[in-house]
Amino acid sequence: MNPADAQVAVAFGGPSPEHDVSVLTGLQAARALRARGEVTALYWSKSGTWYRVAPDLEAEAFVAGVPRGAEELRLGVGEGGGFTSVPGRLGRPRPLPVDVVVVCCHGGPGEDGSLQGALDLAGVRYTGPDVAGAALGMDKLAFAGIVAAAGLPCLERRGLEAATEEVGFDGPYIVKPRFGGSSIGIDVVADLVTARARLSANVHLRRGAVLEPYRPELFDLNVAVRSWPELAVSAVERPLRSSTGGDILGYADKYVGGEGMASAPRQLPAELPAQLTARIVTLAGRIAELCGVRGVARVDFLSDGTDVWVNEINTVPGSLARYLWVDPVVPFEDLLGEMIAEALERPTARYSVAGADGTVLRGAGAIAAKLA
């Protein structure tokens, strides 16, 4: 299929702490895609219900929840799956024609593989990570393990539980949700006793937590990376912390500016030694290979200005990292067009029943005998 002829939908929102930022990203993408033709806007509410909404809405339309005029939808799996209308008492569900979904759902089930698995089972093609890539990017402990096993530089990171007595490095520590995006739920603590206490006090840590050394001299550096139509890495960004100061680059520093990540304060391109910039670009490309990056991901690093350490990967980054493509400039519409082309030409799901020919079933005998 020619990407220019594809029926495109943009999915945003979802039952996630990053719901509001996801709405901003989705509205930006929908607005940019309208320049290439008709686009369908799919709003995933905080309660988990899907709606079709007007693609030209402003952010304020979602402040109170589902906007006026929204049409409730169902996402079905299996043969004939996909998005359909919710019929009245005497009506029938109507399928919503969609060839590809641009996924703009940050955090939670929109970025951990849940939505990706549902779309795979529904037979709907989509942009961004596949199930495995999404799950890996959301699991900070698993991601750190893969980075370390590949011999890439990273700070020590350990799982934290109520019974943890030793982690192998001294405090102070950063406590992070093991499963979570952005900077939500992150604490800086002085010692292990305080870190363990945060497990019950911080709702974002209840699914799991990780601990790593707090290095106040380190600062954040980010790049965007994509692998379609070929591997490409953006300019290096240095996000700037708020003037009020803080131990880490926080959620407010990143997103509370009206346009999500696109409006956050930053130095772009970052003023760095050429050798350090080249090292970051090389590492970002290696991370893209390790994690099987689809669409556009953002790789976050920590640096002291001389050395650099891989921190994490955001597989569905805020504003889809559109603001990082400044050298050379890649217009947002073109970036989205390439993501759509990749989704159409490199689908995520390739199920096979090869080998399931009934031989095992024919020779199985009685089930009761197997339970004896």
BELSUL-V633239 format. One line per field, one symbol per residue. phi: phi as a letter, one per 40 degrees, with the letter a starting at -180 (. if undefined). psi: psi as a letter, one per 30 degrees, with the letter a starting at -180 (. if undefined). Layout:
phi = ???
psi = ???
This chain:
phi = .cdccccbbbbaghcadcdcccccccccccccccccicbbbbcbcccgccacbccbccdccbdchcccgcbcbbbbbgdgchcbcccccbcbcbcccacabccbccgfccbbhcccccccccgbcacgccdcccccccccccccccccccgccaccabcbbcccbabgacccbbbbccbibfbcgcbbbcaccccccccccbccccciabbaccbcccbcbbbcaabbcacabcccbbcbccccgacbccdcdcbcahbgccbccabacccbddcccccccccccccdcccfdbgbbbbbbbabgbbabcbabbcbcdfffccccbaccbddcccccccccccccbccbbcabdgcbgdcccbcgccdcccc
psi = kkfffkjklkklblilfgeeeeeeeeeeeeeeffffakkkkjkjlffgkkkklkfglleffgegbklkgkkklkjllakglaklljlaeglkkkkjjkekkjjgjklbffggfeeeeeeeffgklllalaeeeeeeffjeeeeeeeeeffglkllkklkklfgkfkfglllllkkkkejllbgkgkkkleleeeeeffeffjffffflllklkjjffklkkllkklgkflkkkalkkjkkllfflleljleeeefigfgbffgkkljjlkjlkeeeeeeeeeeeeeeeeeghklbklkkklklgfelkkkdlkjfilkgggeffifilkjkeeeeeeeeeeeeefilekikkgkfigfeeeegfakeeeff.
